[in-house]
Amino acid sequence: MALEPERLRGAVGVGFATTRGDLALLLQRADQADRTLDEHETRLEALERARRPLPSLAALTSCVALAVTLWQSAGR
């Protein structure tokens, strides 16, 4: 009879150790996911900053093209 509580205590100890290991693995994966998300956010912000001048450049190009077209048609 005295052997059963010891066996149960050992089983509970192994279960807790397994649970702690699984929890540690989940926390590690969550940290990795957070780091990856931060890296992607940084890259996305850099891409957005690099893209901002493009609409202004397109508008400037179209204005120059319109001016050249008007100048050519006025010269004829």
N, C-alpha and C positions, 0 to 999 in steps of 0.2 A: 504494500500500500504506500509506503514512503517513497518508492521509486517513481510513481506516477506524477506527483507534483514536481519532482526534479525534471522529468521528461517534458512536462508541460512548460516549465520555466525555460528549458532549453529551446523548445519550439517557439515560444514567444520571443525569446532573445534573437533567434535566427530571423524570425519574421520582422522584428524591428530593424535589424541590420539591413535586411533586404529592402525594406521600405525607405530607410535613410539613404541607401545607395541609389535607389530609383529617384528619390527626391533630389539628390545632388546632381544626377544626370539631367533631370528636367530643368533645374536651375541653370546648369551650364548651357544647355541648348537655348534657354530663354535669353541668357546673356549674349550668346552668339547671334541670335536673331536680332537683338537690340543693336548690336554693333553693326550688323549688316544693314539694318534699316537706317542707322545714322550715316553710314557710308553712302547709301543710295540717295538719301536726302541731300547730302553735300554735293554729290555729282549732279543731281537734278537742279540744284540752285546754280551751280556753275554753268550748266547748259542754258538755263533761263537767262542768266546775265549775258551770255555770249549771243543769244538770239535777239535781244532787245534792239540792237541797231539795225537789224535787217528791214523792218517795215519803214524806218526813216530813210534808209538807203534806197529802197524801192520807190518811195515817193519822190526823192530827189532825182533819181534816174528818169522817172516818167516826166517830171517837170522839165528836165534838160532835153529830153526827146521831143516834148511839145514845143519848146522854144526853138529847137533846131528845125523842126517841121514848119513852124510859122515863119522863121527867117528864110527858109528855102522857098516857101510859096510866095512870100512878099518880094523876093528877088526876081521872080519870073514875070 
